[in-house]
Amino acid sequence: MSSLAAMRAPPILLCLAATGCSSGASPMDKPDTPSDASPEPAAPAVAAPAHFERLRPPILGYAVESDQPSGRCRLVAVDDGGPPLTEGSLEECEARLVEVIRARHGRGNLNLPVATLGGKQFWGDVFLQRRWRIQENVLTGHCRLLDPDDVRRAWGTYEGCRVAFEEARRLGGIRPRSDRVVVLLHGLGRSKDSFGTLEEALEGEGYEVAAIAYPSTRRSVREHAEAIATVLGRLEGARSVSFVTHSLGGIVVRDLLSLDRPWKQGLRVERVVMMAPPSRGSAIAEALKNWLPYRFATGEVGQELTPEGVARLPLPACELGIIAGNWRHAKTLNPFLQGDSDGVVTVEEARLPGAADFLVVDAPHTFILENPASIEATLRFLRTGRFAEPAGERI
């Protein structure tokens, strides 16, 4: 086609001439590449970077971490910053953890399984999981590991006892039952066993229950609070915590909640139920504070139960319910207390401003924990924040 003809030709003819297409085919029908050309290979997929999170609080300087999307786990030294000690399944990493800490710390002194009383006034819990507990002796400072039946399974250093627990945990499948924890704190001169009936009821509600043993007459309120903070920092799998206390336990938990400690970063405080607490101080403690037998029997904490000693404590910054006792025989057995009382703490001494609810039951101080009305009201308060039964609810 001459240049002059090309200039006059319609656009479609120019296209046909340039591409060699016939009038029955369009330029789109002719492939741009030969028919036998292979498609370009796809770019390789880029794997998402692993994101490892700790499954439990660090154990003697080591932590097991998991990448949830892939299911891979690894064991790392917390303060080392180096490569993982091992990677693989959770079972493999936990087995390696036990090997590492056992090689480093041993598993305590030579031990014969011995039945114990579970810790009364000379032992305090420093670790607790599913009723296995490591306790420290307040006089010697040495530790022991007790199983759920209070049989001694190891003794010596904390590290050695923790190694023995980790071995038992791996072999026995010891795991928390729930991420909702209820901590039980007993009163002056009592023990963890005083919550027996209530503890069973709480477990029936699906809670992970931690009945903490602490040497109530051998240390101060602040020392008790610090020890309990240590236990809370070592809880596994917990997301929220509530407290149920008896008598002195209510004073200890007020001090505990006022402290800024690491356990608060991982645990949300929900509710507190105090039974028979000397919230405004005890008239009995005030009257006996200078009497030598009382000072010997109750130690430093007995002096902190006076109205002056309790006044320094702030109010809990969470939902609080208080159960006080108005025992029908209190005036006969203890005529020195003014007003209604459970024989040890008066109803007015138990009150705290800002409490969400307040309940009075007919029970003596020591046995208010076992009173059916107290147990029922405690379970309801932990669920709803009230002792009274809302319309339509039944237990």
Residue pairs with C-beta under 8 A, 6 or more apart in sequence:
1 9
1 17
6 14
6 17
9 17
15 21
15 27
16 22
16 23
19 27
19 30
21 27
21 29
21 30
48 69
50 67
50 70
50 72
51 67
51 68
51 69
52 65
52 66
52 67
52 74
53 65
53 66
53 67
53 68
54 63
54 64
54 65
55 63
55 64
55 65
55 66
55 73
55 90
56 63
56 64
56 236
56 237
57 63
57 233
57 234
57 235
57 236
58 78
59 97
59 101
59 162
59 166
60 101
60 104
60 105
60 159
60 162
60 163
61 77
61 78
61 79
62 75
62 76
62 77
62 78
62 85
62 97
62 100
62 101
63 75
63 76
63 78
64 73
64 74
64 75
64 90
64 93
64 94
64 97
65 73
65 74
65 75
65 76
66 72
66 73
66 90
67 73
71 89
72 87
72 88
73 87
73 88
73 89
73 90
73 92
73 93
74 84
74 85
74 86
74 87
74 88
74 93
75 84
75 85
75 86
75 87
75 93
75 96
75 97
75 100
76 84
76 85
77 85
85 96
85 100
86 92
86 93
86 96
87 93
94 170
95 170
97 166
98 163
98 166
98 167
98 170
101 159
101 162
101 163
101 166
102 163
102 167
105 157
105 159
105 160
105 162
105 163
106 156
106 159
106 160
106 163
107 154
107 160
107 163
107 164
107 167
108 145
108 154
108 155
108 156
108 157
108 160
108 161
108 163
108 164
109 154
109 155
109 156
109 160
111 152
111 153
111 154
111 155
113 151
113 152
113 153
114 151
114 152
115 149
115 150
115 151
115 152
116 144
116 146
116 150
116 151
116 152
117 150
117 191
118 146
118 150
118 191
118 192
118 193
118 213
119 125
119 133
119 135
119 146
119 191
119 192
119 213
119 215
120 191
120 213
120 215
121 189
121 215
121 216
121 217
121 218
122 137
122 138
122 139
122 215
122 218
123 135
123 136
123 137
123 138
123 144
123 213
123 215
124 135
124 136
124 138
124 213
124 214
124 215
124 219
124 224
124 227
125 133
125 134
125 135
125 192
125 212
125 213
125 214
125 227
125 231
126 134
126 135
126 136
126 143
126 158
126 227
126 230
126 231
126 234
127 133
127 134
127 158
127 161
127 162
127 165
127 231
127 234
128 134
128 210
128 212
128 231
128 234
128 235
129 165
129 169
129 174
129 176
129 235
129 236
130 148
130 174
130 175
130 176
130 177
130 208
131 147
131 148
131 211
132 145
132 146
132 147
132 148
132 165
132 168
132 169
132 174
133 145
133 146
133 213
134 143
134 144
134 145
134 146
134 158
134 161
134 162
134 165
135 143
135 144
135 146
135 213
136 142
136 143
136 158
137 143
137 144
138 215
138 218
138 219
142 155
142 156
142 157
143 155
143 156
143 157
143 158
143 160
143 161
144 152
144 154
144 155
144 161
145 152
145 153
145 154
145 155
145 161
145 164
145 165
146 152
146 153
147 153
147 168
153 164
153 168
154 160
154 161
154 163
154 164
154 165
155 161
168 174
169 175
175 236
175 237
176 208
176 235
176 236
176 237
176 238
177 203
177 206
177 208
178 206
178 207
178 208
179 208
179 237
179 238
179 239
179 240
180 206
180 207
180 208
180 238
180 239
180 240
180 242
181 207
181 208
181 209
181 210
181 235
181 238
181 240
181 241
181 242
181 267
182 202
182 207
182 208
182 209
182 210
182 241
182 242
182 243
182 244
182 382
183 210
183 212
183 228
183 232
183 241
183 242
183 243
183 244
184 192
184 195
184 198
184 199
184 202
184 209
184 210
184 211
184 212
184 243
184 244
184 245
184 249
185 212
185 214
185 228
185 243
185 244
185 245
185 246
185 249
185 250
185 252
185 253
186 192
186 194
186 195
186 211
186 213
186 214
186 216
186 246
186 247
186 248
186 249
187 194
187 216
187 245
187 246
187 247
187 248
187 249
187 276
188 216
188 217
188 247
188 248
188 298
188 301
188 302
188 305
189 216
189 217
189 297
189 298
190 216
190 246
190 247
191 213
192 211
192 212
192 213
193 211
194 246
194 369
195 211
195 244
195 246
195 369
197 369
197 370
197 375
198 244
198 369
198 370
198 374
198 375
198 378
199 209
199 211
201 375
201 379
202 209
202 244
202 379
202 382
203 209
205 379
205 382
205 383
207 382
208 237
208 238
210 231
210 235
212 228
212 231
214 224
214 227
214 228
214 252
216 224
216 248
216 301
217 297
217 298
217 299
217 301
217 302
218 299
219 227
219 299
219 300
219 301
220 300
220 301
220 304
221 251
221 252
221 255
221 301
221 304
222 255
224 252
224 255
224 301
225 252
225 253
225 255
225 256
225 259
226 259
228 252
228 256
229 256
229 259
229 261
229 263
232 241
232 261
232 263
232 267
233 261
233 262
233 263
235 241
235 263
235 267
238 266
238 267
239 266
239 267
239 268
240 267
240 268
240 269
240 270
241 267
241 268
241 269
241 270
242 269
242 270
242 271
242 272
242 273
242 382
243 253
243 271
243 272
243 273
244 272
244 273
244 275
244 378
244 382
245 252
245 253
245 272
245 273
245 274
245 275
245 277
246 275
246 276
246 368
246 369
247 275
247 276
247 277
247 278
247 344
247 345
247 365
248 278
248 301
248 305
249 274
249 277
250 274
250 275
250 277
250 278
250 279
251 277
251 278
251 279
251 304
251 305
251 310
251 313
253 272
253 274
253 316
254 313
254 314
254 315
254 316
255 313
257 269
257 272
257 316
257 317
257 318
258 313
258 314
269 317
269 318
270 318
270 319
270 382
271 318
271 319
271 320
271 321
271 381
271 382
271 385
272 316
272 318
272 319
272 320
272 321
273 320
273 321
273 322
273 323
273 378
273 381
273 382
274 320
274 321
274 322
274 323
274 350
275 322
275 323
275 368
275 369
275 374
275 378
276 323
276 324
276 325
276 342
276 344
276 345
276 350
276 365
276 368
277 322
277 345
277 350
277 352
278 285
278 305
278 310
278 345
278 349
278 350
279 310
279 322
279 349
279 350
279 351
279 352
280 307
280 310
280 311
280 348
280 349
280 350
280 351
280 352
281 305
281 306
281 307
281 308
281 309
281 310
281 311
281 349
282 305
282 306
282 307
282 344
282 345
282 349
283 336
283 337
283 338
283 346
283 349
284 336
284 337
284 344
285 298
285 302
285 303
285 305
285 306
285 309
286 306
286 307
287 336
288 294
288 302
289 295
289 302
289 303
289 306
294 302
295 302
295 303
298 305
303 309
304 310
315 352
315 353
315 354
319 356
319 385
320 352
320 354
320 355
320 356
321 355
321 356
321 357
321 358
321 359
321 377
321 378
321 381
321 385
321 386
321 387
322 350
322 351
322 352
322 355
322 357
322 358
322 359
323 359
323 360
323 361
323 368
323 374
323 377
323 378
323 387
324 342
324 345
324 347
324 350
324 351
324 358
324 359
324 360
324 361
325 341
325 342
325 343
325 345
325 347
325 360
325 361
325 362
325 363
325 364
325 365
325 368
326 340
326 341
326 342
326 347
326 360
326 361
326 362
327 341
327 342
327 343
327 362
327 363
327 364
327 365
328 362
329 343
329 364
330 337
330 340
330 341
330 342
330 343
330 364
331 337
331 341
333 343
334 341
334 343
334 344
337 343
337 346
338 346
339 346
339 347
339 348
340 346
340 347
340 348
340 360
341 347
341 349
342 363
342 364
342 365
342 368
343 364
343 365
344 365
344 366
345 365
347 360
351 358
356 385
356 386
357 381
357 385
357 386
357 387
357 388
358 387
359 373
359 377
359 387
361 368
361 371
361 373
361 374
361 377
362 371
363 371
363 373
363 374
368 374
369 375
376 395
377 387
379 395
380 386
380 387
380 389
380 393
380 395
381 387
384 390
384 393
389 395
